[in-house]
């Protein structure tokens, strides 16, 4: 995780002094309707300020801090976001991504203290280890008058950081395998098959490197793929649907359905030896065909 700066605006203060919306819009190079839309976002509680700008540059943050009288109800806070040292395109399906939690995910975890503005692991390791990675959110109990005005803060509990997870995946090997697989698919898509005389569509592909002594997965690649940083910087609905339709979120090494090839001979041969169907000295004459 890295910490980025977010600018927030109090809904109550915006109602009392609407001019702050215009001042903030001008400072952040946004329109008034944009900020008004952020204030109406039902994802956030009416009793908490609404985020109106993420990844705020230092110049804007410093200006707000130096001129608090011009921006009543405006606050600044640090927000933790995922960061991908290898560019976000390495082991995308293995790592998976996080996103805003849905109502169904909240309902499925009634004791986990999720709120509507929580983030949730959607796929991959992020999803599988969600309960360990997410930590515990902090809480703030406030006192509200009958008119709905905040009187003061009653109690606060600090958040607790989640656990870290360390995989057996080797980052350098993973990045290399991702590149090899993508290049191989592109090569196949431009090469005529000598048996059929056609160019294969090659819609997807899978590759995996394992340590045969203990089963550790050292690299696992899937094609097509996507960039995890897109979910941090913002991904349009049309782009998301495009990636979904082409199968970019599928981890083909474990979710793809392929006809078993010669590697499966190790499984069948082992079974034959264990059950006595064949002896260790038996010879199999492979004629290239098998009649059922």
C-alpha positions in Angstrom: 0.0 0.0 0.0 0.9 3.6 -0.5 -0.8 6.6 1.1 -2.4 9.2 -1.2 -4.1 12.4 -0.2 -7.9 12.9 -0.5 -9.9 16.1 -0.2 -13.3 15.9 1.5 -16.2 18.3 2.0 -18.7 18.3 4.8 -22.3 18.1 3.5 -23.6 20.1 6.4 -21.2 22.9 5.8 -21.9 22.9 2.0 -25.6 23.4 2.8 -24.8 26.3 5.2 -22.3 27.9 2.9 -22.8 26.8 -0.8 -20.1 29.2 -2.0 -17.5 26.7 -0.7 -18.5 24.4 -3.5 -17.6 27.0 -6.1 -14.3 27.8 -4.4 -13.3 24.2 -4.2 -14.3 23.5 -7.8 -12.1 26.4 -9.0 -9.2 25.2 -6.9 -9.4 21.6 -8.0 -10.2 22.4 -11.6 -13.6 20.7 -11.4 -17.1 21.8 -12.1 -19.7 22.7 -9.5 -22.0 19.9 -10.7 -19.1 17.4 -10.3 -18.7 18.3 -6.6 -22.4 18.4 -6.0 -22.6 14.9 -7.5 -19.9 13.7 -5.0 -21.9 15.2 -2.2 -24.9 13.1 -3.2 -23.0 9.9 -3.4 -24.9 7.4 -1.2 -21.8 5.3 -0.8 -20.8 7.5 2.1 -22.7 8.2 5.3 -24.6 11.6 5.6 -22.7 12.2 8.8 -19.2 11.9 7.2 -17.6 14.3 4.7 -17.7 13.2 1.1 -14.5 12.8 -0.9 -14.4 15.3 -3.8 -10.8 14.7 -5.0 -8.4 11.8 -4.8 -4.6 11.9 -5.5 -4.6 15.6 -4.6 -1.4 17.3 -5.5 0.7 18.9 -2.8 0.1 22.4 -4.1 -3.7 22.1 -3.6 -3.3 20.5 -0.2 -0.9 23.3 1.0 -3.2 26.0 -0.3 -6.2 24.6 1.6 -4.1 24.4 4.8 -2.9 27.9 4.4 -6.3 29.4 3.7 -8.8 27.5 6.0 -11.1 30.5 6.2 -11.8 30.2 2.4 -12.7 26.5 2.6 -15.0 25.9 5.6 -15.9 22.2 6.0 -13.0 21.1 3.7 -10.6 18.5 5.2 -7.7 16.5 4.0 -6.9 12.9 4.9 -4.5 10.1 3.8 -5.9 7.1 2.0 -4.2 3.8 1.6 -4.2 2.3 -1.9 -2.6 -0.7 -3.6 0.7 -0.1 -5.3 2.3 -2.4 -7.9 6.1 -2.1 -8.0 6.2 -4.2 -11.3 3.8 -1.9 -13.1 0.6 -3.7 -12.3 0.7 -6.1 -15.3 2.7 -8.9 -13.5 0.7 -11.8 -12.1 -2.6 -9.8 -12.5 -4.9 -12.8 -12.2 -2.9 -14.4 -9.4 -2.9 -11.3 -7.2 -6.4 -10.1 -8.2 -7.9 -6.7 -7.5 -9.9 -4.8 -4.9 -13.0 -2.6 -5.5 -15.9 -1.0 -3.7 -17.9 -3.5 -1.7 -21.4 -4.5 -3.0 -24.6 -5.0 -1.0 -24.4 -8.8 -1.7 -20.8 -8.9 -0.3 -21.9 -7.1 2.9 -24.8 -9.4 3.3 -22.6 -12.5 2.8 -20.3 -11.3 5.7 -22.7 -10.0 8.4 -20.2 -10.3 11.2 -17.2 -8.7 9.4 -18.2 -5.0 10.2 -18.1 -3.9 6.5 -19.7 -0.6 5.6 -20.9 0.8 2.3 -17.6 2.6 1.7 -15.4 -0.5 2.4 -13.2 -2.0 -0.3 -13.3 -5.8 -0.9 -11.0 -8.3 -2.6 -12.8 -9.3 -5.8 -10.5 -11.9 -7.4 -7.3 -13.9 -6.9 -5.3 -13.7 -3.7 -7.1 -10.5 -2.8 -10.3 -12.4 -2.6 -9.0 -15.7 -1.1 -7.2 -14.0 1.8 -9.7 -11.1 2.2 -10.5 -11.8 5.8 -6.8 -11.6 6.7 -5.7 -8.7 4.5 -8.5 -6.3 5.2 -7.7 -5.5 8.9 -10.3 -3.8 11.1 -11.7 -0.4 10.3 -11.6 2.3 12.9 -14.9 3.7 14.3 -16.2 7.1 15.4 -19.3 7.4 17.5 -21.0 10.8 17.2 -23.9 12.5 19.0 -26.6 13.9 16.7 -29.5 16.2 17.6 -33.1 15.6 16.8 -32.7 17.9 13.8 -29.9 15.7 12.5 -27.1 18.1 13.4 -23.8 16.7 14.7 -23.3 17.8 18.3 -19.9 16.2 19.0 -17.8 13.1 19.0 -18.5 10.5 21.8 -16.0 7.7 21.2 -13.3 6.7 18.7 -11.5 3.4 18.2 -8.3 3.2 16.0 -8.1 1.0 13.0 -6.0 -2.2 13.0 -3.8 -3.0 10.0 -4.4 -6.2 8.2 -1.9 -9.0 7.7 0.6 -9.3 4.8 0.7 -12.4 2.5 3.9 -13.7 1.0 3.7 -16.0 -2.0 6.1 -18.5 -3.5 5.8 -16.7 -6.8 9.2 -15.3 -8.0 8.5 -11.8 -9.4 11.3 -11.9 -12.0 10.3 -15.3 -13.3 6.6 -14.3 -13.3 7.3 -11.2 -15.4 9.4 -13.2 -17.8 6.7 -16.0 -18.1 4.0 -13.3 -18.7 6.1 -11.9 -21.6 6.9 -15.3 -23.1 3.2 -16.4 -23.0 1.9 -13.1 -24.6 4.6 -13.2 -27.3 3.8 -16.9 -28.1 0.1 -16.2 -28.4 0.7 -13.4 -30.9 3.1 -15.6 -32.8 0.4 -18.4 -33.1 -2.2 -15.8 -34.2 -0.1 -14.9 -37.2 1.1 -18.4 -38.1 -0.8 -20.9 -40.4 -1.3 -24.3 -38.9 0.4 -26.8 -41.2 -2.2 -29.5 -40.5 -5.4 -27.5 -41.0 -4.1 -24.7 -43.2 -5.8 -22.1 -41.1 -4.5 -19.4 -38.6 -5.6 -20.4 -35.1 -7.6 -17.8 -33.2 -5.7 -18.7 -30.0 -8.2 -16.8 -27.7 -6.5 -17.7 -24.4 -3.4 -19.4 -23.0 -2.0 -20.7 -19.7 1.5 -21.3 -18.4 2.8 -22.4 -15.0 6.2 -23.1 -13.5 6.3 -25.3 -10.4 9.0 -26.7 -8.1 8.6 -30.4 -8.6 10.1 -31.2 -5.2 7.3 -29.6 -3.2 4.6 -28.2 -5.5 5.4 -24.5 -5.0 4.0 -22.3 -7.7 6.9 -20.2 -8.8 5.1 -18.5 -11.7 1.6 -18.7 -13.1 0.6 -16.8 -16.3 -2.7 -16.3 -18.0 -3.6 -14.6 -21.3 -5.3 -12.3 -22.1 -4.5 -10.2 -19.1 -5.0 -6.7 -17.6 -3.2 -4.0 -15.6 -4.1 -3.9 -11.9 -3.2 -0.2 -11.7 -6.3 0.5 -13.7 -8.4 -0.3 -10.7 -6.4 2.2 -8.6 -6.4 5.0 -11.1 -10.0 4.5 -12.3 -11.5 2.1 -14.8 -14.5 3.0 -17.1 -17.4 0.7 -17.2 -17.0 0.1 -21.0 -13.3 -0.8 -20.5 -14.2 -3.2 -17.6 -16.9 -4.9 -19.7 -14.5 -5.2 -22.6 -11.9 -7.0 -20.4 -14.6 -9.1 -18.9 -15.9 -10.2 -22.4 -12.5 -11.2 -23.6 -11.8 -13.3 -20.5 -9.0 -11.1 -19.1 -10.1 -11.7 -15.5 -10.1 -15.5 -15.9 -7.0 -17.3 -14.4 -6.7 -19.9 -17.2 -4.1 -22.1 -15.5 -6.7 -23.0 -12.8 -9.9 -22.0 -14.4 -9.4 -22.8 -18.1 -10.9 -26.0 -19.6 -8.4 -27.7 -21.9 -8.0 -31.1 -23.4 -5.3 -33.0 -21.4 -2.2 -33.4 -23.4 0.9 -35.6 -23.1 1.6 -34.2 -19.6 -1.4 -36.3 -18.4 0.5 -39.5 -19.4 2.3 -39.1 -16.1 -1.0 -39.4 -14.2 -2.3 -42.3 -16.1 1.1 -44.2 -16.1 1.4 -43.7 -12.4 -2.1 -45.1 -11.9 -1.4 -48.1 -14.1 1.8 -48.9 -12.2 0.1 -48.6 -8.8 -2.9 -50.8 -9.7 -0.8 -53.4 -11.6 -2.4 -52.8 -15.0 1.1 -52.4 -16.4 4.5 -53.4 -15.0 7.5 -51.1 -14.8 9.0 -53.1 -17.7 5.9 -53.0 -20.0 6.2 -51.6 -23.5 3.4 -49.5 -25.0 3.4 -49.4 -28.8 2.1 -45.9 -29.7 0.7 -46.1 -33.3 -0.7 -42.6 -33.2 -4.3 -43.7 -33.0 -6.7 -45.3 -30.5 -9.9 -47.0 -31.4 -12.8 -46.8 -28.9 
